[in-house]
């Protein structure tokens, strides 16, 4: 596989909540790939909730029309995106993943359904699987599942896998993702380098620089041309209820900001709030360029506004 001449950019989008007037340039970078979220596999292996993603792909794949106003032809606001569209496929819950991976019939049905979906919808360039919180007892079965799905899709479509960061996440989560094996059986891995601090943990940066660096060291055995670094476009306000924050929500907090290891921190009556700094994004850019990783994947559209 040829390594990219430059760092590519992937963007995750919730199709029902594309921000009005969105410019499709997270951190001022044009995107090469859009991953539309919301689809799920259930315990019967059925692919659910694909409608919103398909509608969004259709909408944003339609070239703008020329139309006549008076004597001059003009072009309406551009909605056409010259990108590759992918469908993110998650699970309805962890027990659905266990059933799919342990029951031969359910596994076969789910793979057949995914392949049929891609073949039926020409705007879909590929799939990204995001199986999370499944017991590590099914780790080998997941590698086999990716192998079978990849072979059935054929070379015309891409299959990527979202995986937990190998360092600093709960062992039971990360152990389900056998990174070298999954990399060998797929076209690419997206390493989710966010949620180091999250609901249920002590307050801190969603993706601190020291933690990212430790994970980069742990990724050394992977083929760099297959690795995407997952970067956060969001922060958190911690408290009795921890909530995700967009940049504008963080900026609206009337408190002094202090920078700490890739995040700005503000103290609020509910608890401390954190949002990534430019230094974190520059670190991601530098790591991708230095290591010649395939690209950076941003979760998710709108939170950087």
N, C-alpha and C positions, 0 to 999 in steps of 0.2 A: 504494500500500500504506500502510495506517495505521501510524503509529509506536506502539509499545507505551506504555501509560500509565506503566509502571514497568519496571525491568530484569527480564527473564525469565531463568530459569536452566535450563540443560541439563546432564544428567549422563550420562557414559559408564559402562556397566556390563558386566563380563564375566559372562554369565549363569550359568556354572558356579561362580562364586566370590562370589556375593552374601554379604557378611558376615552372620553370624548376628545377628538382632536389629537389623539396620541401620535407621536412623531416616529415611533418604531426605532429609536436610537438610544437604547439604554446606555448610560454613561458616555453618550456621544459617539457610540459605535454602531454602524449599520449591522444588521443581523443577516446571517446566511440561512438560518434555520429557525422556524417557529414550531414549538411543541404545544399543541392545543390540549388542555386538560379536561377532566371530567368523566371520561369513560371508565368503566369498571367491569371486572369479571366476577361473577357470583359463584356460589358453591356448586352450581350445575354446569359451570364453564361457559355461561352465556355472557356475551358482550353487551353491556347496557350503556345507555345515556350517550350515544355517539352523535345524536342529532345536533346539539349545539355546536360541537366541533366541526361537523361537516358543513353546517350553514356558514360558519365563520370562514372556513377554507374557501368555500365557494365565493363568498363576498369579497374576500381579500385577494382572490386569484383572478378576479374579473378586470380586464384592462379598462381604463377609463374611456368613455365614449366621447367623440367629437360631436358638438352640437352647435346649431346655428343661432346666433343672437344678432339680429340686424344684418349687417354686411360681413361680419367677421366670425370665423369659426373659433370657438374657444373650447377649453378643456375643463371639465368640472374638477372639483378637488380630487386629488389622486388618492385612490384607495388600493390600487394594484400594488402588490408586493412581489418583487422578484426574489423569492425565497423558496426553500424546500419546506413543505408542510408535513409534520409528523403528528401522530396521535399518541398521547400518553395513556397507557393502560395500567390502571391500578387495580386493587382488589376491593370488594365490598367490605371485607374484614379479613383478619389473619386466618380464620378457620376456613374461609373459601380458598385461600392459598394452599393450606394443608390438604384439602380435599382434591384440588386440581393436581397437586404434585404427587399424591399417594394413590389415586384411583385411576387406573389405566384408561377406562372409558371416558371419564371426565376430562382427563388430560387430552385425549385425542379429539374430543368434541370441541374443547376450547381452542386448540391449535387450528383445527379445521375452520372454526368460526372466524378466527383472526385472519387467516390466509384469505378466506372468502371475502372478508370486509375489504382488505387491501386491494384485491383483484377487482372488486366491484366499483371502487371509487378511485378513479385515475388521478385525482389531485393529491392523493396520499403518497408521499415519497417513502414513508417507513413508519415503524412502530418504535416506541420506547416503553419498555416494561418497568414498572415501579412497584415491585412486590416488597412490602415492608412489614416488620414485626412478626414474621413467620419464624417458627422454631428452627434453630440451627440443625435440628435432626433432618430437615428437608433440604439442606444446602446442596448436597450432591444431586438430589432430584431436580433442583432448580437449574443446575448446570445442564443436566440432560434435557430439561424442558427447553432451554434456550437453544441448545444444539438442534433439537428436532424442529422447533419453530423456524430457526434460521435456514435449515435445509429445505423446508417446505416453501418458504417465501421466495427462495431463489435469488439470483444475483441482481435482479432489477429493483429490489427494495432493500432498505437499510433497517437493521435491527440494532437498537442501542438499549443499554440497561442502566438504570439509575441505581447507585449503590451508596450505602452509608460510608462515611469516612472511617478508615480502619483504626485511627487513634482517637481516643477521647470520647467515644460514644459507648453506650452500654454494650457489654460483650455479647449479650444475647441478640442484639440487633445486628451488630457488625458481623458476627460469625456466620450469619445466614448467607452473606455475600462473599463467596470465594473468588476474590478479584482476579488472580491470574487465569483461573479456569473460565470465568465468565468473559474475560477479555478475549480469550482464545476462541470462544464459541459465538462471539457477536462482532458487530462492526465497530462498536465503540462503547465506552463506559463513561457515565457522568458521575463523578465523585461529588457527593453532596457535602461541600465544605461550608455548611451552615448549621445552625441549631446546636452549636457547642453549648451555649447557654440558651435555655428554652423553658417553656412552662414545666414546672416540676424540678428545676435545678436552681441553685443560688443565682442571684442576678449577675449579669456580665455581658460581654459582647456576644452577639449572635455568631460572629466569626472573627476571633481575635488572631492577630498576625502570628504570634508564637505557636498557636495551635495549628494554623494552616501550614507553617513551616515543618512542624513535626509530622504532619500527614504527607507532605511532599517527600520527605525522607522515606516514609513507608511505601510510597508508590514506585520506588526505584526499579522494581522488577517488571513493571508493566510496560508494554509497547507504547511509547510516547505518542505515536501517531493515532492511537485509539482513545486517548484520555482527554476528556473535557473536565475542567475545573468548575464545579458548581459554586456560584457566588450569590450572596444575598442582596436583594434590593430593599430589604425591610429591616426594622429593628424591633425591640420589645420594650414595653413598660411593665416592670415587674411589680407584683403586689399580691393582694389576696386573690385577684384574678389577673393573670398575665395575658396581655393583649399585644397583637402585632401592630406596629406603627409604620406609616408611610413617612417619607421625608417631610412633607408639609405638616403632618401631625406632630412630628418631633420638633420641627422648627417653631410651631405655634406654642410650645411649652415655654412659659415665661420664667426661665431659670438660667443661671449661668452654666455654660457648657464647659466640660473639662475633657480633654482627649486622653484616652487610655487604650493602648495596644490595638489601634485600628478602629476604635469607636469613639464617638462623643457621648458623654454621660451627662444627664441632667437629673437633679433630684426633684421629685414631685411629692405632693401629699400622699398619693397612692403608693409610691415606691419609685426606685430609680428607673430612668429611661435611657436606652442606648440606641444609637443609630450609627451605621458604618461611616467612616470618614473617607476622604479622597485618598488618604495614604493606604487604606486597605485595598481599594480598587487598583491603585498603582502597583501594589504588591502582587495582586493577581496577574496584572498585565506583565510584570517583570518575570514572574515565575513561568507563565505560559510561554513567553518569548525565549527565556534562557533554556528551558527544558524542551522546547519545541513541541509542547503539547498541542493537540489538535485545536482546542479552543476553550472559551469560557462560556458557561451556561448560566443565565441570570434568572433567579426565581424572585418575584414574578412581575409581569408588566403592570405598571401603575404605581407601585410602591416607591419608586424613585422620584415621584412627583410630589 
